[in-house]
Amino acid sequence: MGISKQGLKDESANLSNTSTLKSDFNSETDTIDEGPPPPSTPGPIPFEEGEKVLAFHRDRIYPAKVVKLEYEVNEWRFLLHYPGWNKHWDEWVGVDRLIKYNEENVRRQKLQNEMQKQKAPKPGRRPLLGKQKGSRRRKQRSDLLDKDKGTLSLDKSASLQIPSKLKMQLIDDCEFITNLGKLVKLPRNPCVDDILSKYCAYRLKKDGTMAESVEEILRGLRSYFDKALPVMLLYKSERQQYDIVIKEGISPSTVYGAEHLLRLFVKLPELLAFANIDEDTHMELQQRLVHLLKFLQKNQTAFFLSAYYSMEGAEASTNNQETS
């Protein structure tokens, strides 16, 4: 999770248009009355017997094999075997526990499992980016989703609303790298560490004090960036550059800048979807991230490049200098 173009797309496809479904059904069977098929009729089989898949189990993702499948109570069920594990761990799961075994999902698996290995937070402190145990005030994920306002949600299909000017920045970023063969010139100045430090100074000057929760969020964001960058924030054409500039002991947050930090915001909902966060923490985290995005937009000209370079030094200009 380099960042894929899917991060720049609107993934809220509406699959509930029953009139379209009826029309398609009617065109094939003119002599049959309109109406959905009987509830007991199986739909397309999402996974085949013998297929290698990735399965969610608690807070981790494991490779598995579909041993058997059956259709009951209007849904497909799959018997999984986890290679290398005793058959005692074989289990029946629904389709919501499975994803396809492909390159992108394998990267996602590695990142998710790596993040679960992080040390638990110190006692008495409430983690704002990561897993929280023992909460008495958890609600269903659906309760935390606010689609009308476009705010951060823990639902996998939701997204963190990005200001329109920063969306254009993402589109230009994708265009220059994938279509024009350009690269971000590294190291960046300011780098991600610098930007987060500037945000701290900004909040301190504005509020007169620095809330501990803000510092904790920024530490978590920096950690997420360093771990996520090589796994899901790079295009294929950027990987060779990464291998050259990032050596042992060098953190990506000291080399990369706002361009790649913004890509992280596209992926954050996907990463946070697997963190158990109570409602109060969720609301605070949401507000802090939205505020940080506004800070990036306010300083867009200073933080983002107005020129990308090819390996030979050719330059491609953006429109960052346009009037606000």
C-alpha distance (Angstrom), angle and dihedral (degrees) to the residues before:
residue distance angle dihedral
M1 . . .
G2 5.07 . .
I3 3.71 73.1 .
S4 3.80 109.3 -95.6
K5 3.75 127.6 -140.2
Q6 3.75 87.4 -109.9
G7 3.78 86.8 77.9
L8 3.83 88.4 67.1
K9 3.77 94.5 48.2
D10 3.77 131.2 89.2
E11 3.78 101.7 -110.7
S12 3.79 95.7 -174.8
A13 3.80 95.8 104.5
N14 3.81 111.3 170.5
L15 3.78 111.1 -127.2
S16 3.79 95.8 172.6
N17 3.80 100.2 81.3
T18 3.79 97.1 126.5
S19 3.80 93.9 175.1
T20 3.81 90.5 61.6
L21 3.78 91.3 47.6
K22 3.78 91.0 50.5
S23 3.80 91.5 48.8
D24 3.80 92.0 52.2
F25 3.79 91.1 46.7
N26 3.81 92.9 47.7
S27 3.82 93.7 49.7
E28 3.79 90.0 60.6
T29 3.81 97.1 43.8
D30 3.79 110.0 32.3
T31 3.79 92.3 169.3
I32 3.80 94.3 54.6
D33 3.78 122.1 83.7
E34 3.79 118.5 -111.6
G35 3.77 117.8 -95.4
P36 3.78 141.4 101.2
P37 3.80 120.6 -75.1
P38 3.81 117.6 -93.2
P39 3.81 112.9 -75.7
S40 3.78 91.0 -116.2
T41 3.82 93.5 60.3
P42 3.84 109.5 106.6
G43 3.79 117.6 -126.5
P44 3.81 124.8 -144.4
I45 3.79 113.2 -43.8
P46 3.83 106.0 -111.7
F47 3.82 94.5 -163.1
E48 3.81 129.9 25.5
E49 3.79 129.3 -136.8
G50 3.81 109.2 -90.7
E51 3.83 92.5 20.8
K52 3.80 119.4 140.8
V53 3.81 110.6 -126.1
L54 3.79 142.4 165.7
A55 3.79 116.0 -113.6
F56 3.79 131.5 -162.1
H57 3.80 111.9 -130.1
R58 3.79 114.8 175.8
D59 3.83 106.0 -54.8
R60 3.79 97.9 -17.2
I61 3.78 140.1 67.9
Y62 3.81 119.7 -130.0
P63 3.81 134.0 -172.8
A64 3.79 111.0 -114.1
K65 3.80 142.5 169.3
V66 3.78 126.2 -127.3
V67 3.80 104.1 -124.2
K68 3.78 98.5 173.6
L69 3.79 139.3 -5.5
E70 3.76 135.5 -161.9
Y71 3.78 139.6 175.3
E72 3.77 117.2 -127.3
V73 3.79 138.2 147.2
N74 3.80 89.4 13.8
E75 3.80 95.7 -59.3
W76 3.79 141.4 85.6
R77 3.81 117.9 -108.8
F78 3.80 124.8 -165.4
L79 3.80 130.3 -156.3
L80 3.81 107.7 -142.3
H81 3.77 132.1 -160.0
Y82 3.81 118.4 -164.3
P83 3.83 109.9 -143.6
G84 3.78 111.6 -122.7
W85 3.80 92.6 20.7
N86 3.79 128.4 100.5
K87 3.81 116.3 -98.1
H88 3.78 85.8 -113.5
W89 3.83 85.1 82.4
D90 3.81 94.2 54.6
E91 3.79 109.5 119.5
W92 3.77 145.0 173.7
V93 3.81 114.1 -114.9
G94 3.78 139.0 174.3
V95 3.79 126.0 -116.7
D96 3.82 90.3 -98.9
R97 3.83 89.5 71.1
L98 3.81 94.8 55.4
I99 3.79 137.6 74.9
K100 3.79 130.8 177.8
Y101 3.79 119.5 -87.7
N102 3.80 103.7 -117.9
E103 3.79 138.8 128.7
E104 3.80 96.4 -89.6
N105 3.80 94.5 47.7
V106 3.81 91.7 46.4
R107 3.82 88.5 56.1
R108 3.78 88.3 48.6
Q109 3.82 89.6 50.6
K110 3.79 92.7 51.9
L111 3.80 93.1 49.3
Q112 3.79 93.9 46.5
N113 3.80 93.6 48.8
E114 3.80 92.1 44.9
M115 3.78 91.5 53.1
Q116 3.79 91.0 52.3
K117 3.81 88.6 59.5
Q118 3.79 92.1 62.6
K119 3.77 115.1 114.2
A120 3.78 116.8 -91.5
P121 3.82 115.8 -103.8
K122 3.79 119.2 -94.2
P123 3.82 115.7 -87.7
G124 3.77 114.5 -89.7
R125 3.81 95.1 25.1
R126 3.75 123.6 105.1
P127 3.83 112.5 -137.5
L128 3.80 114.2 -132.3
L129 3.78 96.2 -173.7
G130 3.78 111.0 38.7
K131 3.77 142.3 24.0
Q132 3.79 121.4 -27.0
K133 3.80 120.0 -165.3
G134 3.75 132.1 -158.6
S135 3.78 98.7 21.9
R136 3.78 114.0 164.8
R137 3.75 94.1 -164.9
R138 3.78 103.7 56.9
K139 3.78 117.5 140.1
Q140 3.75 132.0 -165.5
R141 3.80 114.1 -81.7
S142 3.75 89.9 -116.1
D143 3.82 89.2 62.2
L144 3.79 89.9 59.3
L145 3.77 96.5 51.7
D146 3.81 117.7 102.1
K147 3.78 105.0 177.7
D148 3.81 94.3 168.1
K149 3.79 92.4 61.0
G150 3.80 94.0 36.5
T151 3.79 91.4 -132.5
L152 3.78 128.7 157.4
S153 3.77 114.7 -71.8
L154 3.76 134.6 178.8
D155 3.80 89.4 -133.5
K156 3.82 109.4 113.8
S157 3.80 92.9 -129.2
A158 3.79 95.5 49.5
S159 3.78 126.8 94.2
L160 3.78 139.8 -157.1
Q161 3.78 108.3 -107.5
I162 3.80 110.7 -114.8
P163 3.83 120.4 -158.7
S164 3.79 113.4 -103.0
K165 3.82 94.9 -113.9
L166 3.79 90.7 53.2
K167 3.81 89.6 48.5
M168 3.79 87.9 57.2
Q169 3.79 87.8 49.8
L170 3.81 89.2 55.7
I171 3.79 91.8 48.8
D172 3.82 92.0 50.1
D173 3.80 89.3 46.7
C174 3.80 91.1 54.1
E175 3.81 93.0 44.7
F176 3.80 95.7 51.0
I177 3.79 94.8 47.7
T178 3.81 103.5 37.4
N179 3.81 101.3 33.0
L180 3.81 105.3 24.4
G181 3.80 98.3 35.5
K182 3.80 94.4 -126.9
L183 3.79 128.5 146.4
V184 3.79 136.7 -151.9
K185 3.79 107.9 -105.0
L186 3.80 109.9 -117.6
P187 2.95 142.6 -111.8
R188 3.79 94.2 40.4
N189 3.77 124.3 -143.0
P190 2.94 111.3 -127.9
C191 3.79 96.1 29.8
V192 3.80 124.1 -163.6
D193 3.82 91.4 -91.3
D194 3.80 89.8 52.7
I195 3.80 92.6 49.1
L196 3.80 92.9 50.8
S197 3.81 90.1 47.6
K198 3.80 90.2 50.6
Y199 3.79 89.0 50.9
C200 3.82 89.9 52.3
A201 3.80 90.4 51.2
Y202 3.79 90.2 47.3
R203 3.81 93.0 52.2
L204 3.80 92.0 44.6
K205 3.79 91.7 52.3
K206 3.79 92.9 44.7
D207 3.81 99.3 43.1
G208 3.79 100.1 27.7
T209 3.80 90.0 -129.5
M210 3.79 139.6 48.9
A211 3.79 117.0 -120.8
E212 3.79 113.8 -136.2
S213 3.81 89.1 -130.8
V214 3.81 90.8 60.1
E215 3.79 92.1 52.5
E216 3.81 90.2 47.4
I217 3.80 92.5 50.8
L218 3.81 91.8 49.6
R219 3.81 91.5 49.9
G220 3.78 89.8 49.9
L221 3.79 91.9 46.8
R222 3.80 91.2 51.3
S223 3.80 90.5 49.3
Y224 3.80 91.9 48.5
F225 3.81 90.3 49.6
D226 3.80 94.8 51.0
K227 3.81 92.0 49.2
A228 3.80 98.1 39.1
L229 3.82 99.6 45.0
P230 3.83 99.5 77.4
V231 3.80 92.0 37.5
M232 3.78 105.6 45.5
L233 3.81 113.3 -6.6
L234 3.80 100.8 69.8
Y235 3.78 132.1 81.1
K236 3.80 115.1 -135.1
S237 3.79 91.5 -106.8
E238 3.83 89.8 58.1
R239 3.79 97.5 54.9
Q240 3.79 96.1 84.1
Q241 3.80 89.7 51.8
Y242 3.82 89.3 50.5
D243 3.82 91.5 52.9
I244 3.81 89.5 52.4
V245 3.81 100.0 47.5
I246 3.82 102.4 33.5
K247 3.77 111.6 70.4
E248 3.79 129.9 166.7
G249 3.77 111.0 -62.6
I250 3.82 94.5 20.5
S251 3.80 117.4 113.0
P252 3.82 117.5 -144.5
S253 3.82 89.0 -133.9
T254 3.84 88.7 67.6
V255 3.82 92.9 52.3
Y256 3.82 108.4 32.8
G257 3.78 125.4 62.7
A258 3.78 146.2 -161.8
E259 3.81 94.7 -46.8
H260 3.80 92.7 65.7
L261 3.80 94.5 33.9
L262 3.79 88.6 59.9
R263 3.81 89.9 53.1
L264 3.81 87.7 57.4
F265 3.81 90.1 59.6
V266 3.81 88.6 57.7
K267 3.81 89.8 55.3
L268 3.81 99.6 38.2
P269 3.84 96.1 92.3
E270 3.80 89.3 53.5
L271 3.81 90.8 51.0
L272 3.79 95.3 43.6
A273 3.80 92.5 47.6
F274 3.80 88.2 84.6
A275 3.80 96.3 48.8
N276 3.80 118.1 95.7
I277 3.80 102.7 -135.4
D278 3.79 125.3 169.0
E279 3.80 121.5 -128.0
D280 3.81 97.9 -101.8
T281 3.79 92.7 49.8
H282 3.79 90.2 44.6
M283 3.79 92.4 54.7
E284 3.80 93.3 47.7
L285 3.80 92.4 47.2
Q286 3.79 90.5 48.9
Q287 3.80 92.8 52.4
R288 3.80 93.5 47.3
L289 3.81 94.0 50.1
V290 3.80 93.2 47.0
H291 3.80 89.5 50.1
L292 3.81 90.9 50.4
L293 3.80 90.5 51.2
K294 3.80 89.6 53.1
F295 3.80 88.6 50.9
L296 3.81 89.8 53.8
Q297 3.79 91.0 49.8
K298 3.80 92.4 47.7
N299 3.82 89.3 54.3
Q300 3.81 96.8 35.2
T301 3.80 95.3 126.0
A302 3.80 92.9 49.4
F303 3.81 98.0 41.8
F304 3.82 103.8 39.2
L305 3.79 127.9 64.4
S306 3.79 118.7 -109.7
A307 3.81 90.3 -160.8
Y308 3.82 134.6 44.8
Y309 3.79 122.6 -160.1
S310 3.76 136.4 -143.8
M311 3.78 120.3 -139.8
E312 3.80 87.1 -95.1
G313 3.79 92.0 51.8
A314 3.80 98.9 -102.7
E315 3.77 112.0 156.3
A316 3.79 132.3 -136.1
S317 3.80 116.8 -169.1
T318 3.77 126.4 -143.9
N319 3.78 130.1 -155.9
N320 3.79 96.7 -111.7
Q321 3.77 91.3 126.9
E322 3.79 94.0 65.9
T323 3.77 117.3 124.6
S324 3.79 115.9 -88.6
